[in-house]
Amino acid sequence: MTHHGAHPYAPGLADAGEQATRLRQVLAVVAEIAGAELPRDDAALDAAARISAAYEAAPSIAQRRFDRLAEQTERWAALGVETLIALRERDRPYAAAARRLAAEIVTALRQLAEIVSA
């Protein structure tokens, strides 16, 4: 009989800053679908670096919360983009849904930063 000890938490393979950057890229796509353009913002690179540093310094419970929220957000954001594209291809109204999805992504990005900055 073998004994399996508890495994300490090991953060995901993706860097927290990379995750935030990917979500910002999805946000840019959603904004484009909605007919709006996000201003090109060099501060996004700085924000990604700050999130990475905060993530590394955060307790493991905060890292787990960040990872869980980032994963969930990436999943529903990707599904949202697919839905928006399908609506657009079928000449169905999609602008309001795109604006709502963009707002939700902005909220999630803010929450992610707060989780590791607390």
Phi, psi and omega in degrees: 000130180258152178254128178254110180285166178292139179265131176293156181294130175242117181305156180301166182290330182284139175288141182301320178295322177295320179298315179297321179296317178299318179294324176294326177293319176297319178302319179297320178295316181296318178299319178297317178298324180285351180090014178239152176245136174280139177296142176293125190232110177292342178295340180297322177295318178296319179297319179297319179294319178296319179295318178301313181295318179295321179299313181298326181274347184285153175297158184300328179294322177292322178298318179297317178298316179300309182301316181296312180294319179298316180296314179298316182296316179300320180295307184288331177293318178297317178296321178298317179296316178301317180295317179299317179297317179297319178298315181297318180295333180265011181056039177259156178297135183218346186299316180296319179294322179294318178297320179294316179299318178300316179297321179293322178294318177301316178298315180297319178299319178296316179297319179300315179297320180294324181300315184269349180266348183289000000 
